[in-house]
Amino acid sequence: MKILYQGIQGAYSQLAALEYFPNAELVSCKTFEECFKKCSEDEKLKTIIPIENSIAGRVADIQHLMNKYKLQIFAEHFHKVSHNLIAKSGVNIKDLKYVRSHAQAISQCQKIINELNLEPIIAADTAGSAKFISENSINEEAAIASSLSASIYKLKILKKNIEDDKKNVTRFLFMGKKIEHPEFIKDNYITSCIFKVKDKPAALYKCLGGFATNDVSLSKLESFSDQSSFEQYLFLCDIVGHIEDPRVQKSLEELGFHTISLEILGVYKASKFRKL
């Protein structure tokens, strides 16, 4: 399996993909859209995309790309994010004045940054920050990145697990084109969809009524604007259950009555992490 991920070597997406598919061939892409576009053009390719973080919330622009390219989700993975303070060999913590990383990583490690009185430098990504440190003779600057980044770019880990919240988890989705739904057997599944409600009073309330009537749970429901317009909203929804479950089918039928569009984005096994 060839899996595309956004970022350079050492990115957390690469780590997460290796956890779930240890034998996969991983290919880096500059942007999330490049991952989506290449997979939409070649059904042999798959991609791993971070969709939300337990601390920072949803990842910007992913919902729009999911709606634009309509790739099918075939698996989910919850990856524990462990940040590390890394620097060039020979550098000590007391020598540091600056710390470089992605904005989310900086915000997730405020305690250590304040404790060491470091000045943050916002960069495009965590692995890229590690690469920058390795390629430049800077002894006053460290990066916040993964242990894999430290290994790849031959840097020293000054301090491990520096995140403020040890329950820092990112949910990733694996997607591709022309993915078959898993067989409906006794197991836990998620059915993901995107829908647009009709422009009528209480439209969303009516959309959700079918789930309540059929005793079907939703694990996720979030809105995002349609093509930069605030007049009409799309909703990304994760339904607890398989699309072939009669209760889910009845819920989706009723949902269809109150929507302009309804797209199924995938049916896949629910991660065991959900029960922890």
C-alpha positions as CSV (number, residue, x, y, z in Angstrom):
1,M,0.0,0.0,0.0
2,K,1.3,3.5,-0.9
3,I,0.1,6.2,1.5
4,L,0.5,9.9,1.0
5,Y,0.9,12.3,4.0
6,Q,1.3,16.0,4.3
7,G,4.6,17.3,5.6
8,I,8.2,16.1,5.4
9,Q,9.9,13.1,6.9
10,G,9.3,13.0,10.6
11,A,5.8,14.5,10.5
12,Y,3.2,13.1,13.0
13,S,1.1,11.9,10.0
14,Q,4.0,9.7,9.0
15,L,4.2,8.3,12.6
16,A,0.5,7.6,12.7
17,A,0.5,5.9,9.4
18,L,3.4,3.6,10.4
19,E,1.5,2.7,13.6
20,Y,-1.5,1.5,11.7
21,F,0.2,0.2,8.5
22,P,3.8,-0.6,9.4
23,N,4.6,-2.1,6.0
24,A,3.1,0.6,3.9
25,E,5.2,2.8,1.5
26,L,4.9,6.4,2.7
27,V,5.2,9.4,0.4
28,S,5.3,13.0,1.6
29,C,3.3,15.8,0.0
30,K,3.6,19.6,0.5
31,T,-0.1,20.2,1.1
32,F,-3.3,18.4,2.2
33,E,-4.9,19.3,-1.2
34,E,-2.0,17.6,-3.0
35,C,-2.8,14.4,-1.0
36,F,-6.5,14.6,-1.9
37,K,-5.9,15.4,-5.6
38,K,-3.4,12.7,-6.2
39,C,-5.6,10.1,-4.6
40,S,-8.6,11.2,-6.6
41,E,-6.6,10.7,-9.8
42,D,-5.1,7.3,-8.9
43,E,-7.2,4.7,-7.1
44,K,-4.1,2.8,-6.1
45,L,-3.0,5.6,-3.8
46,K,-4.3,6.2,-0.3
47,T,-3.8,9.1,2.1
48,I,-3.7,9.7,5.8
49,I,-5.3,13.0,7.0
50,P,-5.5,14.5,10.5
51,I,-9.0,15.7,11.1
52,E,-9.1,16.8,14.7
53,N,-7.0,17.1,17.9
54,S,-8.3,16.7,21.4
55,I,-6.8,20.0,22.5
56,A,-6.6,22.2,19.4
57,G,-9.9,21.0,17.8
58,R,-10.5,20.4,14.1
59,V,-7.8,20.9,11.5
60,A,-8.5,23.8,9.2
61,D,-9.7,23.2,5.6
62,I,-10.0,19.5,5.8
63,Q,-13.8,19.5,5.7
64,H,-13.8,21.5,2.5
65,L,-11.3,19.1,0.9
66,M,-13.4,16.1,2.0
67,N,-16.5,17.7,0.4
68,K,-14.5,18.7,-2.8
69,Y,-12.9,15.4,-3.6
70,K,-15.3,12.9,-2.0
71,L,-12.6,10.3,-1.2
72,Q,-13.9,7.3,0.8
73,I,-12.8,6.8,4.4
74,F,-11.7,3.2,5.1
75,A,-10.1,3.4,8.5
76,E,-9.6,5.8,11.5
77,H,-6.7,5.9,13.9
78,F,-6.2,7.9,17.2
79,H,-2.5,8.8,17.6
80,K,-1.1,10.0,20.9
81,V,1.0,13.1,20.3
82,S,4.3,13.2,22.3
83,H,6.2,16.4,21.7
84,N,10.0,16.6,22.3
85,L,12.4,19.5,22.8
86,I,15.2,18.8,20.3
87,A,18.4,20.6,19.4
88,K,21.8,20.1,17.8
89,S,24.3,17.8,19.5
90,G,26.3,19.6,22.2
91,V,23.5,22.2,22.9
92,N,22.3,22.3,26.5
93,I,18.9,23.5,27.7
94,K,20.5,26.5,29.5
95,D,21.9,27.7,26.2
96,L,18.4,28.1,24.5
97,K,16.7,31.4,23.8
98,Y,14.3,30.4,21.0
99,V,12.0,27.5,20.2
100,R,10.7,26.8,16.7
101,S,7.6,24.7,15.7
102,H,4.1,24.6,14.3
103,A,1.6,27.0,16.0
104,Q,-0.4,24.1,17.4
105,A,2.7,22.4,18.9
106,I,3.8,25.8,20.4
107,S,0.4,26.2,22.0
108,Q,0.4,22.7,23.4
109,C,3.8,23.2,25.1
110,Q,3.4,26.5,26.9
111,K,4.5,25.3,30.3
112,I,8.0,24.3,29.3
113,I,8.3,27.4,27.0
114,N,7.4,29.7,29.9
115,E,9.5,27.7,32.4
116,L,12.6,28.1,30.2
117,N,11.7,31.6,29.1
118,L,12.0,30.8,25.4
119,E,10.8,33.0,22.6
120,P,8.6,31.0,20.2
121,I,9.2,31.1,16.4
122,I,6.1,29.9,14.4
123,A,7.0,27.6,11.5
124,A,5.1,25.6,8.9
125,D,5.3,22.3,10.6
126,T,7.1,20.3,13.3
127,A,9.3,18.1,11.2
128,G,10.3,21.1,9.0
129,S,11.4,22.9,12.2
130,A,13.7,20.0,13.1
131,K,15.1,19.9,9.6
132,F,15.8,23.7,9.8
133,I,17.7,23.2,13.1
134,S,19.8,20.4,11.6
135,E,20.7,22.5,8.5
136,N,21.7,25.7,10.3
137,S,24.4,26.4,12.9
138,I,22.1,27.7,15.6
139,N,23.0,26.8,19.2
140,E,20.4,29.1,20.8
141,E,17.4,27.5,19.1
142,A,15.5,24.2,19.6
143,A,12.6,22.6,17.9
144,I,9.4,21.0,19.2
145,A,8.9,17.8,17.1
146,S,8.6,14.0,17.2
147,S,11.3,11.6,18.3
148,L,11.3,10.3,14.7
149,S,12.3,13.8,13.5
150,A,15.2,13.8,16.0
151,S,16.4,10.5,14.6
152,I,16.0,11.4,10.9
153,Y,17.8,14.8,11.3
154,K,20.4,13.6,13.8
155,L,19.3,15.9,16.6
156,K,19.5,15.4,20.4
157,I,16.3,15.1,22.5
158,L,16.8,17.5,25.4
159,K,13.5,16.8,27.0
160,K,10.8,14.2,26.2
161,N,7.0,14.4,26.5
162,I,6.9,18.2,27.0
163,E,3.2,18.6,26.0
164,D,1.1,20.4,28.7
165,D,-1.7,17.8,28.5
166,K,-0.6,14.1,28.4
167,K,-3.9,13.2,26.8
168,N,-3.0,15.0,23.6
169,V,-4.5,12.8,20.8
170,T,-5.1,13.4,17.1
171,R,-7.7,11.5,15.1
172,F,-6.5,10.5,11.6
173,L,-8.5,9.2,8.7
174,F,-7.3,6.9,6.0
175,M,-8.9,7.6,2.6
176,G,-8.9,6.6,-1.0
177,K,-10.9,6.3,-4.2
178,K,-13.4,3.4,-4.9
179,I,-13.2,1.9,-1.5
180,E,-15.6,-1.0,-0.8
181,H,-17.6,-0.9,2.5
182,P,-16.7,-3.7,5.0
183,E,-19.2,-6.6,5.4
184,F,-21.9,-5.9,8.0
185,I,-21.1,-8.3,10.8
186,K,-21.3,-8.0,14.6
187,D,-18.8,-5.2,15.2
188,N,-18.6,-1.5,15.9
189,Y,-18.7,0.7,12.8
190,I,-18.8,4.4,11.9
191,T,-20.6,5.7,8.8
192,S,-19.5,9.2,7.8
193,C,-21.4,11.6,5.6
194,I,-21.7,15.2,4.5
195,F,-25.1,16.8,4.0
196,K,-26.6,20.2,3.2
197,V,-29.9,21.1,4.9
198,K,-32.8,22.8,3.1
199,D,-33.2,26.5,3.7
200,K,-36.3,26.1,5.9
201,P,-37.0,26.8,9.6
202,A,-36.0,23.9,11.9
203,A,-34.4,22.0,9.0
204,L,-31.5,20.7,11.1
205,Y,-33.9,19.6,13.9
206,K,-35.9,17.6,11.4
207,C,-32.7,16.1,9.9
208,L,-31.7,14.8,13.3
209,G,-35.1,13.5,14.3
210,G,-34.7,10.2,12.4
211,F,-31.6,9.3,14.4
212,A,-33.5,9.8,17.7
213,T,-36.5,7.9,16.5
214,N,-34.4,4.9,15.4
215,D,-32.1,5.0,18.5
216,V,-28.9,5.8,16.5
217,S,-26.1,7.8,18.1
218,L,-23.9,10.4,16.4
219,S,-20.3,10.7,17.5
220,K,-19.7,13.9,15.5
221,L,-21.7,16.7,14.0
222,E,-20.1,19.9,12.8
223,S,-20.9,22.6,10.4
224,F,-18.8,24.4,7.8
225,S,-19.7,27.1,5.3
226,D,-20.4,26.2,1.6
227,Q,-17.9,27.9,-0.7
228,S,-17.1,30.8,1.6
229,S,-20.9,31.6,1.9
230,F,-22.5,32.1,5.3
231,E,-26.0,31.6,3.9
232,Q,-25.9,27.9,3.4
233,Y,-24.1,25.4,5.7
234,L,-22.8,21.8,5.2
235,F,-22.6,19.3,8.0
236,L,-20.0,16.6,8.6
237,C,-21.6,13.8,10.5
238,D,-20.2,10.5,12.0
239,I,-22.9,8.0,12.6
240,V,-22.3,5.2,15.1
241,G,-23.3,2.1,13.1
242,H,-23.0,0.4,9.7
243,I,-24.9,1.7,6.7
244,E,-26.5,-1.7,6.2
245,D,-27.9,-1.7,9.7
246,P,-31.7,-1.2,9.3
247,R,-31.8,1.5,12.0
248,V,-29.1,3.5,10.2
249,Q,-30.8,3.0,6.9
250,K,-34.1,4.4,8.2
251,S,-32.3,7.3,9.8
252,L,-30.5,8.2,6.5
253,E,-33.8,7.9,4.6
254,E,-35.4,10.4,6.9
255,L,-32.3,12.6,6.7
256,G,-32.6,12.6,2.9
257,F,-36.1,14.1,3.1
258,H,-34.8,17.3,4.7
259,T,-31.5,17.8,2.8
260,I,-30.5,19.2,-0.6
261,S,-27.6,16.8,-0.8
262,L,-26.3,13.8,1.1
263,E,-22.9,12.1,0.4
264,I,-21.7,9.0,2.2
265,L,-18.0,9.4,2.8
266,G,-17.2,6.0,4.1
267,V,-18.1,3.0,6.3
268,Y,-15.3,1.7,8.5
269,K,-14.6,-0.1,11.8
270,A,-14.7,2.1,14.9
271,S,-11.3,2.4,16.6
272,K,-10.9,0.6,19.9
273,F,-9.6,3.9,21.3
274,R,-13.2,5.1,21.4
275,K,-13.9,2.7,24.3
276,L,-10.9,3.7,26.4
